Amino acid sequence: QVPLVESGGRLVEAGGSLRLSCTSSRALFSSHAVGWFRQAPGKEREFLSGISRSGEDTDYADSVKGRFTISRDKAKNTVYLQMNSLKPEDTAVYYCASRRTILTAPATRNYEYWGQGTQVTVSS
């Protein structure tokens, strides 16, 4: 098992920024590709961004491209999601997930390990 823990979610005004963190107590996490997802009430969980095992390859959904940036710090065993220009429609529970591969994938079924999520609420 590779337990994942997200943090950084909170209430923020529209136009504001947040940085989410995803970390694990297992060193194995550094060898995983990692994705960020979100799920709003009544909606399916959607892929936002992914980062490869090395950190050299990243991927973004069109809905967040140009506003969100994913990165990883292997020394801290942490993956970050920097979110700028937040909108009320970004309100959701945000999850990180990992898979034992080099590259990420956009489908939830491709990920083996999931965190419990962190709530992000953007007020208008």
Solvent accessible surface area in square Angstrom, and as a share of the most:
residue,aa,sasa,rsa
1,Q,167,0.74
2,V,3,0.02
3,P,69,0.43
4,L,9,0.05
5,V,89,0.51
6,E,16,0.07
7,S,57,0.37
8,G,38,0.36
9,G,23,0.22
10,R,136,0.50
11,L,115,0.57
12,V,15,0.09
13,E,131,0.59
14,A,49,0.38
15,G,57,0.55
16,G,22,0.21
17,S,51,0.33
18,L,9,0.05
19,R,135,0.49
20,L,0,0.00
21,S,23,0.15
22,C,0,0.00
23,T,52,0.30
24,S,11,0.07
25,S,102,0.66
26,R,99,0.36
27,A,81,0.63
28,L,78,0.39
29,F,1,0.00
30,S,33,0.21
31,S,39,0.25
32,H,1,0.00
33,A,0,0.00
34,V,0,0.00
35,G,0,0.00
36,W,0,0.00
37,F,0,0.00
38,R,18,0.07
39,Q,59,0.26
40,A,24,0.18
41,P,123,0.77
42,G,91,0.88
43,K,138,0.59
44,E,151,0.68
45,R,78,0.28
46,E,69,0.31
47,F,25,0.10
48,L,0,0.00
49,S,0,0.00
50,G,0,0.00
51,I,3,0.02
52,S,2,0.01
53,R,86,0.31
54,S,63,0.41
55,G,25,0.24
56,E,150,0.67
57,D,77,0.40
58,T,67,0.39
59,D,65,0.34
60,Y,46,0.17
61,A,23,0.18
62,D,124,0.65
63,S,60,0.39
64,V,0,0.00
65,K,118,0.50
66,G,82,0.79
67,R,35,0.13
68,F,4,0.02
69,T,73,0.43
70,I,6,0.03
71,S,49,0.32
72,R,37,0.13
73,D,46,0.24
74,K,92,0.39
75,A,104,0.81
76,K,135,0.57
77,N,25,0.13
78,T,13,0.08
79,V,0,0.00
80,Y,26,0.10
81,L,0,0.00
82,Q,57,0.26
83,M,0,0.00
84,N,59,0.30
85,S,59,0.38
86,L,2,0.01
87,K,83,0.35
88,P,55,0.35
89,E,122,0.55
90,D,1,0.00
91,T,40,0.23
92,A,2,0.02
93,V,41,0.24
94,Y,0,0.00
95,Y,31,0.12
96,C,0,0.00
97,A,0,0.00
98,S,0,0.00
99,R,38,0.14
100,R,146,0.53
101,T,46,0.27
102,I,105,0.53
103,L,97,0.48
104,T,30,0.18
105,A,18,0.14
106,P,85,0.53
107,A,25,0.19
108,T,53,0.31
109,R,204,0.75
110,N,56,0.28
111,Y,13,0.05
112,E,76,0.34
113,Y,31,0.12
114,W,71,0.25
115,G,6,0.05
116,Q,164,0.73
117,G,22,0.21
118,T,16,0.09
119,Q,86,0.38
120,V,0,0.00
121,T,48,0.28
122,V,7,0.04
123,S,42,0.27
124,S,133,0.86
